[in-house]
Amino acid sequence: MRAVTFAPGDVVDGKLRVVRQLGAGGMGAVYEVEHAVTKHRRALKVLHPDQAARAPVVERFLREASAAGRIGDPHIVETHDAGRLSTGEPYLVMDLLDGESLADELERGPLPLPRLRDLLVQTCGAIQAAHDAGIVHRDLKPDNLFVSSRGGAPWVTVLDFGISKFDPALTGAAALTQDGAALGTPYYMSPEQVAGREADSRSDVYALGVIAYEASTGKRPFEADTLPHLAVLIHEGKPAPPSSLRPAIPAALEEIVRRAMATSPAERYACPRDLGSALAALELEPSHLDRSFALDATAATDAPPPPAAPPREPPAASATVPGASLAESQAPMSRTHADAPRAPRRTGLWVALAAACAALIGWRVASPRAPAPGTAPEPSAPARTAIAPEVTPASVPSASAAPPEASASAAPRLTALPAQVREVVAPRAAASARTAEQPAGLARDNPYR
């Protein structure tokens, strides 16, 4: 694969001096640059030549550039310039963001309710501005909500309008080449998106409801081993109540999430503005002011602390249910922050340490110990089974690769789906194996993180 590469000090398009590379991957590369005249620091994104030769990828790349200008909201990532290099590759000049994605923040656990409320109210306002401009995002998820700080308060920037739907009557823009396909990230897709039907503004409301569920509980509402099984769960629309995962969640918030995630679009909030108003009116108790409210308020004060939350699964990259490759279905062109300044994660060290401790404990438990003189032998402790992290569609994507019990649980309900859902999901499940769709590392190791 040929790649466009620049070194610090190079000048791009006669005006952008490269400061450093922020990241690179299969789609392209992103650099921190300084404008030669204004001295503003921006993010420069350039497609690789092989991707620049693919019309659908370029279409989505440039759609990101036009979305911010059409919306004009401070919570939408800003595109300052766009063009083509002398060699023909398109580029974008966008805001250089300082912070982290909501997905990164959720790796540390669910959010305190005041922070959740503030972040989602801002997000609802930004998405409402997009809808007023005739643009439906269609791929809202924690990875596309970037959290920074302004004036000491949290600030959300909505990213990645690469697969957004433009209303021709309001924007004058044509539909995407694959506008009839079911586009989006599976975990956050509405039932109508899963079925391949038209996605309107209420599909974004549904995705916001899923984000609220995940941000308040630390878990996504639906998990499955295969894409067809996940489609069944989304269509059935019966997630565990948030309060069953986090007992102190207020009933009012639980009702807001339930309504936003209603399987029927007509039963959801009519627009993001209405959802944001409901969240803004949410009354919070003092016990909701930090993460500790995840614990049951009735628990004994001397109870041991809960175990640390396991690492989140890498988010599934956007995909089309009909089986187009991930690279074709979405080019994530809006991530403009650098990972370099962040502290390195020592996951491997901790995993090795945990494994060593588990092995030592297992050896001590398994080793017979003679009872002390005059004492009765200790009763054997009940066996404990270590459970591996659950498999998600990001790692075992096809029905053929699913465990027999998973396929068996999904098959009866798959036949109960409406014919339109079965037509989209079932026949193409094997053909759209996400192992082939998602090269290793695409979700995290891409140039737009």
Secondary structure, DSSP 8 states (H G I E B T S, - for coil): -------TT-EETTTEEEEEEEEE-SSEEEEEEEETTT--EEEEEEE-HHHHT-HHHHHHHHHHHHHHHHH--TTB--EEEEEE-TTS-EEEEE--B-SEEHHHHHTT----HHHHHHHHHHHHHHHHHHHHTTEE-----GGGEEEEEETTEEEEEE---TT-EE-HHHH-----TTTTS-EE-GGG--HHHHTT----HHHHHHHHHHHHHHHHHSS-S---SSHHHHHHHHHHT----HHHHSTTS-HHHHHHHHHHT-SSGGGS-SSHHHHHHHHHT----GGGSSGGGGS-TTS-TTS---------------EETT---HHHH-------B-STTS----HHHHHHHHHHHHHHHHHHHHS-----TTS-----------------TTTS-SGGGS-HHHHHHHHHHHHTS-HHHHHHHTTTTTTT-HHHHS-TTTTTSSTT-
